[in-house]
């Protein structure tokens, strides 16, 4: 009996280890599937509001393509118009509402299993990250396989459509033009890897989740500033959401407004943040089509038909004086999150340290979010490879001045961090009770 009982722990360990491993893989799979499902739902609702549900048999493929783009993937557009005519198209954009929802859901689900741990081991944490990354890339590859379709392009309407079709078909031996999209698997998996690593890194930086002992000492310096930046970008999205709902309910065009909200709200909100601190974008809208965007932005981008228009506080205000509100809103929100970061920081943190941390955090934040607001879309139909039909071609371009905007964010963060630290100085903060106990040698009864 003794020999049998001595073997029981040995035989149960492999079974327990297998169960634990299966549970860990299940947790990673749950985080990945929850994130992708949330992205798919938001993308489908946004496309439905934009009228994409009426596309001939390609709605599922378009939803998958939007999810791929939201995860940083690349969609290649292609066209065909027969032997003597050709179509060309390209699209570079991130539907940041879908991106943001997917990042939040994935990050929260990744952190949930860690909430019961006091300290996370380095090996265990890396294993959790590795499992999530592997499953994310596998799932993204599956979504990419669905993200493909071809659509016919209508030429004119009514009698003009028949005339143009006869012209292409009989005189130029050209078929009705089509445009389609396919996923670039290699680029999608590469950018998808960066996306999921970035999401998990930010989740660990802003949360109270346990870190390996070697990293704990850096957490109190990094987390308050990182958390404040997350609050800042989410605050801008919430403000944009409130404005969008008001516009949708009071000014008509509700479907178009909801399409912007569900697909590109952070694209507009974070551009407003950059413009509010003095940053700028450049771009143009040329042709009969555009991307969902506020009318004021569309108007500014159409001002210079010969080149690129500048989108900044001055150009926006020239069309609508209310755009000046972007400056005080930015000042109030940046100062507010700087104050919160100072309150959450240890009391021993000096003003210059808090200012420096906020400056670096804000600069890095704009260095990340400004590039993802990039939009480049172009479609053209040419005959005999010469020129393009103006009625069937056009482009939308919106490029950020990344380094200018990030540099201004650094300066804003330094100033707001200093002022926020001053405002927080009379507020009770972490570390004050501990410091008083150390100085007096007595234990505060509130600490018992």
C-alpha positions as CSV (number, residue, x, y, z in Angstrom):
1,X,0.0,0.0,0.0
2,X,2.8,2.4,0.8
3,X,4.4,1.9,-2.5
4,X,1.1,2.4,-4.3
5,X,0.3,5.6,-2.4
6,X,3.8,7.0,-3.1
7,X,3.2,6.7,-6.8
8,X,-0.2,8.6,-6.7
9,X,1.3,12.1,-6.7
10,X,3.7,11.2,-9.5
11,X,0.9,9.9,-11.7
12,X,-1.4,12.9,-11.0
13,X,1.2,15.6,-11.8
14,X,1.1,15.0,-15.6
15,X,-2.7,15.0,-15.6
16,X,-2.8,18.2,-13.6
17,X,-0.1,19.8,-15.8
18,X,-2.1,18.9,-18.9
19,X,-5.3,20.4,-17.5
20,X,-3.4,23.6,-16.6
21,X,-1.9,23.8,-20.0
22,X,-5.3,23.2,-21.7
23,X,-6.8,25.9,-19.5
24,X,-4.1,28.4,-20.4
25,X,-4.5,27.7,-24.1
26,X,-8.3,28.1,-23.7
27,X,-7.8,31.5,-22.0
28,X,-5.6,32.7,-24.9
29,X,-8.1,31.4,-27.4
30,X,-10.9,33.1,-25.6
31,X,-9.1,36.4,-25.7
32,X,-8.4,36.1,-29.4
33,X,-11.9,35.0,-30.4
34,X,-13.5,37.7,-28.2
35,X,-11.4,40.4,-29.8
36,X,-12.1,39.2,-33.4
37,X,-15.8,38.8,-32.7
38,X,-16.1,42.3,-31.3
39,X,-14.2,43.7,-34.3
40,X,-16.4,41.8,-36.8
41,X,-19.6,43.0,-35.1
42,X,-18.6,46.7,-35.1
43,X,-17.3,46.4,-38.7
44,X,-20.6,44.8,-39.8
45,X,-22.7,47.4,-38.2
46,X,-20.6,50.2,-39.6
47,X,-20.7,48.8,-43.1
48,X,-24.4,48.2,-42.8
49,X,-24.9,51.9,-41.9
50,X,-22.8,52.8,-44.9
51,X,-25.0,50.8,-47.2
52,X,-22.5,48.0,-47.9
53,X,-25.2,45.4,-47.1
54,X,-26.5,46.0,-50.6
55,X,-23.3,44.9,-52.3
56,X,-23.8,41.9,-54.6
57,X,-22.8,38.9,-52.6
58,X,-19.7,40.3,-51.0
59,X,-20.8,41.6,-47.6
60,X,-19.0,38.9,-45.6
61,X,-15.8,39.4,-47.5
62,X,-15.9,43.2,-47.0
63,X,-16.5,42.7,-43.2
64,X,-13.5,40.4,-43.1
65,X,-11.4,42.9,-45.1
66,X,-12.3,45.7,-42.6
67,X,-11.2,43.4,-39.7
68,X,-8.0,42.7,-41.5
69,X,-7.3,46.4,-42.1
70,X,-8.2,47.2,-38.5
71,X,-5.6,44.7,-37.3
72,X,-2.9,46.5,-39.4
73,X,-3.3,44.1,-42.4
74,X,-2.9,45.1,-46.0
75,X,-5.7,44.8,-48.6
76,X,-4.6,44.9,-52.3
77,X,-7.2,46.3,-54.7
78,X,-7.3,45.2,-58.4
79,X,-9.4,45.9,-61.4
80,X,-10.1,44.7,-64.9
81,X,-11.8,46.4,-67.8
82,X,-10.8,44.3,-70.8
83,X,-7.9,44.3,-73.3
84,X,-7.9,48.0,-74.2
85,X,-9.0,49.5,-70.9
86,X,-7.7,49.2,-67.4
87,X,-8.7,50.0,-63.8
88,X,-6.3,50.8,-61.0
89,X,-7.1,51.3,-57.3
90,X,-5.3,51.3,-54.0
91,X,-6.4,51.8,-50.4
92,X,-4.4,52.4,-47.2
93,X,-6.5,53.1,-44.1
94,X,-7.3,51.8,-40.7
95,X,-10.9,51.8,-39.4
96,X,-9.9,52.8,-36.0
97,X,-13.2,52.3,-34.2
98,X,-12.9,48.6,-35.1
99,X,-9.2,48.7,-34.1
100,X,-9.9,50.3,-30.7
101,X,-12.8,47.9,-29.8
102,X,-10.7,44.9,-30.7
103,X,-7.7,46.1,-28.8
104,X,-9.8,46.9,-25.6
105,X,-11.6,43.5,-25.7
106,X,-8.5,41.5,-26.4
107,X,-6.5,43.3,-23.8
108,X,-9.1,43.0,-21.1
109,X,-9.6,39.3,-21.8
110,X,-5.9,38.7,-21.7
111,X,-5.6,40.4,-18.3
112,X,-8.5,38.7,-16.6
113,X,-6.7,35.4,-15.8
114,X,-3.9,37.4,-14.2
115,X,-6.1,39.2,-11.7
116,X,-5.7,36.4,-9.1
117,X,-1.9,36.4,-9.2
118,X,0.1,38.4,-6.7
119,X,3.3,38.1,-8.8
120,X,3.8,36.9,-12.4
121,X,6.9,34.9,-13.2
122,X,8.8,35.9,-16.3
123,X,8.5,32.5,-17.9
124,X,4.8,32.3,-17.2
125,X,4.1,35.8,-18.6
126,X,6.1,35.2,-21.7
127,X,4.3,31.9,-22.2
128,X,0.9,33.6,-22.0
129,X,2.0,36.3,-24.5
130,X,3.3,33.6,-26.8
131,X,0.1,31.6,-26.8
132,X,-2.0,34.6,-27.5
133,X,0.3,35.8,-30.3
134,X,0.3,32.3,-32.0
135,X,-3.5,32.0,-31.8
136,X,-4.0,35.6,-33.0
137,X,-1.9,35.1,-36.1
138,X,-3.6,31.8,-36.9
139,X,-7.1,33.4,-36.5
140,X,-6.0,36.5,-38.6
141,X,-4.8,34.2,-41.4
142,X,-8.2,32.5,-41.4
143,X,-10.0,35.9,-41.6
144,X,-7.6,36.9,-44.4
145,X,-8.7,33.9,-46.4
146,X,-12.3,35.2,-46.4
147,X,-11.3,38.8,-47.2
148,X,-11.6,38.7,-51.0
149,X,-14.2,39.5,-53.6
150,X,-14.8,41.2,-57.0
151,X,-17.4,43.8,-57.7
152,X,-18.7,45.2,-61.1
153,X,-18.3,49.0,-61.4
154,X,-21.3,50.8,-62.9
155,X,-20.6,53.3,-65.6
156,X,-23.0,56.2,-65.5
157,X,-26.7,55.5,-65.2
158,X,-29.7,54.9,-67.4
159,X,-29.0,55.7,-71.1
160,X,-25.5,56.9,-70.4
161,X,-24.7,53.5,-68.9
162,X,-25.9,51.7,-72.0
163,X,-23.9,54.0,-74.2
164,X,-20.7,53.6,-72.3
165,X,-21.1,49.8,-72.1
166,X,-21.7,49.7,-75.9
167,X,-18.6,51.9,-76.4
168,X,-16.4,49.6,-74.3
169,X,-17.9,46.3,-75.6
170,X,-18.1,47.0,-79.3
171,X,-15.5,49.6,-80.2
172,X,-12.8,49.0,-77.7
173,X,-13.3,45.3,-77.0
174,X,-13.4,46.1,-73.3
175,X,-15.5,44.4,-70.6
176,X,-17.5,46.2,-67.9
177,X,-14.9,47.4,-65.4
178,X,-14.6,45.5,-62.1
179,X,-12.7,46.1,-58.9
180,X,-11.8,43.5,-56.4
181,X,-9.7,43.1,-53.2
182,X,-7.4,40.4,-51.8
183,X,-5.4,40.2,-48.6
184,X,-1.6,40.4,-48.7
185,X,-1.0,37.5,-46.3
186,X,2.7,38.2,-45.6
187,X,2.2,41.9,-44.9
188,X,-0.9,41.2,-42.9
189,X,0.7,38.7,-40.6
190,X,3.7,40.9,-40.1
191,X,1.7,44.0,-39.2
192,X,-0.7,41.8,-37.3
193,X,2.2,40.6,-35.1
194,X,3.1,44.2,-34.3
195,X,-0.5,44.9,-33.6
196,X,-1.1,42.2,-31.0
197,X,2.3,42.7,-29.4
198,X,1.5,46.4,-29.0
199,X,-2.0,45.7,-27.6
200,X,-0.5,43.3,-25.0
201,X,2.3,45.6,-24.1
202,X,-0.1,48.5,-23.5
203,X,-2.4,46.3,-21.5
204,X,0.4,45.4,-19.2
205,X,1.6,49.0,-18.9
206,X,-1.7,50.5,-18.0
207,X,-3.2,47.8,-15.7
208,X,-2.5,46.7,-12.2
209,X,-1.7,43.2,-13.3
210,X,1.3,41.6,-11.7
211,X,4.7,41.8,-13.4
212,X,7.9,39.9,-12.9
213,X,9.8,41.1,-9.9
214,X,12.5,42.7,-12.0
215,X,10.0,45.0,-13.7
216,X,7.9,45.9,-10.6
217,X,10.2,48.7,-9.6
218,X,9.6,50.4,-13.0
219,X,5.8,50.0,-12.8
220,X,5.2,52.9,-10.4
221,X,7.1,55.3,-12.8
222,X,5.6,54.1,-16.0
223,X,2.0,53.1,-15.2
224,X,0.5,56.5,-14.1
225,X,1.7,58.3,-17.3
226,X,0.7,55.4,-19.5
227,X,-2.7,55.1,-17.9
228,X,-3.3,58.8,-18.2
229,X,-2.5,58.6,-22.0
230,X,-5.1,55.8,-22.4
231,X,-7.6,58.0,-20.6
232,X,-6.8,60.9,-22.8
233,X,-7.3,59.1,-26.1
234,X,-10.5,57.4,-24.8
235,X,-11.8,60.7,-23.6
236,X,-11.5,62.1,-27.1
237,X,-13.3,59.2,-28.5
238,X,-16.1,59.6,-25.9
239,X,-16.4,63.3,-26.7
240,X,-16.5,62.5,-30.4
241,X,-19.2,59.8,-29.8
242,X,-21.4,62.3,-27.9
243,X,-21.1,64.9,-30.7
244,X,-21.7,62.2,-33.3
245,X,-24.9,61.0,-31.6
246,X,-26.2,64.6,-31.3
247,X,-25.5,65.2,-35.0
248,X,-27.1,61.9,-36.0
249,X,-30.3,62.7,-34.1
250,X,-30.7,66.4,-34.9
251,X,-29.2,67.1,-38.4
252,X,-30.3,64.1,-40.4
253,X,-28.1,61.8,-42.4
254,X,-28.2,59.5,-39.4
255,X,-26.9,56.4,-41.4
256,X,-23.8,58.3,-42.7
257,X,-23.0,59.6,-39.3
258,X,-23.3,56.2,-37.7
259,X,-21.1,54.8,-40.4
260,X,-18.4,57.3,-39.4
261,X,-18.9,56.5,-35.7
262,X,-18.7,52.8,-36.1
263,X,-15.8,52.7,-38.6
264,X,-13.7,55.9,-38.2
265,X,-14.5,57.8,-35.0
266,X,-11.0,57.7,-33.5
267,X,-9.6,58.7,-36.9
268,X,-11.5,62.0,-36.5
269,X,-11.2,62.3,-32.7
270,X,-7.4,61.7,-32.6
271,X,-7.0,64.1,-35.5
272,X,-8.8,66.7,-33.4
273,X,-6.4,66.0,-30.6
274,X,-3.4,66.5,-32.8
275,X,-4.9,69.7,-34.4
276,X,-5.8,71.0,-30.9
277,X,-2.2,70.9,-29.7
278,X,-1.0,72.6,-32.9
279,X,-0.2,69.6,-35.1
280,X,-1.2,69.4,-38.8
281,X,-2.1,67.0,-41.6
282,X,-2.0,67.4,-45.3
283,X,-4.1,65.9,-48.0
284,X,-6.7,66.2,-50.8
285,X,-10.0,65.0,-52.0
286,X,-10.3,64.8,-55.8
287,X,-13.2,63.2,-57.7
288,X,-16.8,62.3,-57.1
289,X,-16.2,60.1,-54.1
290,X,-14.7,60.5,-50.7
291,X,-14.3,58.7,-47.4
292,X,-16.7,59.1,-44.5
293,X,-15.6,62.3,-42.8
294,X,-17.0,65.5,-41.3
295,X,-18.1,68.1,-43.9
296,X,-15.6,70.7,-42.6
297,X,-12.7,68.3,-43.1
298,X,-13.9,67.3,-46.6
299,X,-14.2,71.1,-47.5
300,X,-10.6,71.8,-46.4
301,X,-9.2,68.9,-48.3
302,X,-10.9,70.1,-51.5
303,X,-9.6,73.7,-51.3
304,X,-6.4,73.1,-53.3
305,X,-7.1,71.0,-56.4
306,X,-3.6,71.4,-57.8
307,X,-1.8,70.1,-54.7
308,X,-2.2,69.1,-51.1
309,X,-4.2,71.2,-48.6
310,X,-3.1,71.7,-45.0
311,X,-5.4,70.6,-42.2
312,X,-4.6,72.6,-39.1
313,X,-6.4,74.8,-36.6
314,X,-6.1,77.8,-38.9
315,X,-7.5,76.1,-42.0
316,X,-10.4,74.5,-40.1
317,X,-11.3,77.7,-38.4
318,X,-11.5,79.5,-41.7
319,X,-14.5,77.3,-42.6
320,X,-16.0,77.1,-39.1
321,X,-15.0,79.4,-36.3
322,X,-16.1,76.7,-33.7
323,X,-12.9,74.8,-34.6
324,X,-11.0,77.1,-32.2
325,X,-12.6,75.1,-29.4
326,X,-10.2,72.3,-30.2
327,X,-7.4,74.3,-28.5
328,X,-9.1,74.8,-25.1
329,X,-10.5,71.3,-25.1
330,X,-7.0,69.9,-25.6
331,X,-5.6,72.1,-22.9
332,X,-8.3,71.1,-20.3
333,X,-8.1,67.3,-21.1
334,X,-4.3,67.1,-21.2
335,X,-4.1,69.0,-17.9
336,X,-6.8,66.8,-16.4
337,X,-5.0,63.6,-17.2
338,X,-1.7,65.0,-16.0
339,X,-3.3,65.9,-12.7
340,X,-4.7,62.3,-12.4
341,X,-1.3,60.9,-13.2
342,X,0.3,63.0,-10.5
343,X,-2.2,61.9,-7.9
344,X,-1.6,58.3,-8.8
345,X,2.2,58.7,-8.6
346,X,4.1,58.2,-5.4
347,X,4.4,61.4,-3.3
348,X,8.2,61.3,-3.5
349,X,7.9,62.0,-7.3
350,X,9.4,65.4,-8.1
351,X,7.8,67.9,-10.3
352,X,10.5,67.7,-13.0
353,X,10.2,63.9,-13.0
354,X,6.5,64.0,-13.5
355,X,6.8,66.6,-16.2
356,X,9.4,64.6,-18.0
357,X,7.4,61.4,-17.8
358,X,4.2,63.1,-19.1
359,X,6.2,64.7,-21.9
360,X,7.7,61.4,-23.0
361,X,4.3,59.6,-22.7
362,X,2.4,62.2,-24.7
363,X,5.1,62.4,-27.4
364,X,5.1,58.6,-27.8
365,X,1.3,58.5,-27.8
366,X,1.1,60.9,-30.7
367,X,4.0,59.1,-32.4
368,X,1.7,56.0,-32.4
369,X,-1.8,57.4,-33.1
370,X,-0.9,60.0,-35.7
371,X,0.5,57.6,-38.3
372,X,-2.6,55.3,-38.0
373,X,-4.8,58.2,-39.1
374,X,-3.2,58.0,-42.5
375,X,-5.7,57.6,-45.4
376,X,-4.8,57.0,-49.0
377,X,-7.4,55.9,-51.5
378,X,-7.4,56.1,-55.3
379,X,-9.4,54.7,-58.1
380,X,-9.1,55.3,-61.9
381,X,-10.3,53.9,-65.2
382,X,-8.0,54.5,-68.2
383,X,-8.6,53.9,-72.0
384,X,-5.7,52.5,-74.0
385,X,-3.5,53.1,-70.9
386,X,-3.6,56.9,-71.6
387,X,-5.2,59.2,-69.1
388,X,-8.2,58.5,-66.9
389,X,-11.9,59.2,-67.2
390,X,-12.4,62.0,-64.7
391,X,-16.0,60.9,-63.9
392,X,-14.8,57.5,-62.8
393,X,-11.6,58.4,-61.0
394,X,-10.5,60.2,-57.9
395,X,-8.4,60.1,-54.8
396,X,-8.5,60.8,-51.1
397,X,-5.3,61.5,-49.2
398,X,-4.8,62.5,-45.6
399,X,-1.3,62.3,-44.2
400,X,-0.1,63.4,-40.8
401,X,3.0,65.5,-40.1
402,X,4.1,62.9,-37.6
403,X,7.3,64.4,-36.1
404,X,5.8,67.9,-35.8
405,X,2.8,66.6,-34.0
406,X,4.8,64.3,-31.7
407,X,7.3,67.1,-30.9
408,X,4.4,69.5,-30.0
409,X,2.9,66.7,-27.8
410,X,6.3,66.4,-26.0
411,X,6.2,70.1,-25.2
412,X,2.5,70.0,-24.1
413,X,3.3,67.0,-21.9
414,X,6.2,68.8,-20.2
415,X,4.1,71.9,-19.4
416,X,0.9,70.0,-18.5
417,X,2.9,67.5,-16.4
418,X,4.5,70.3,-14.4
419,X,1.2,72.1,-13.8
420,X,-0.6,68.9,-13.0
421,X,2.1,68.1,-10.4
422,X,1.6,71.5,-8.8
423,X,-2.1,71.1,-8.7
424,X,-1.7,67.6,-7.1
425,X,0.8,68.7,-4.5
426,X,-1.9,69.4,-1.8
427,X,-3.8,66.2,-2.5
428,X,-3.1,63.1,-0.4
429,X,-1.0,60.7,-2.5
430,X,0.5,57.3,-2.2
431,X,3.7,57.2,-0.2
432,X,2.8,60.0,2.3
433,X,1.7,57.7,5.1
434,X,4.7,55.4,4.6
435,X,7.1,58.3,4.7
436,X,5.6,59.7,7.9
437,X,5.8,56.2,9.5
438,X,9.5,56.0,8.6
439,X,10.3,59.4,9.9
440,X,8.5,59.0,13.3
441,X,9.2,55.3,13.8
442,X,5.5,54.9,14.7
443,X,2.8,53.0,12.9
444,X,-0.2,55.0,11.8
445,X,-3.3,53.2,13.3
446,X,-5.0,53.6,9.9
447,X,-2.4,51.2,8.5
448,X,-3.3,48.4,10.9
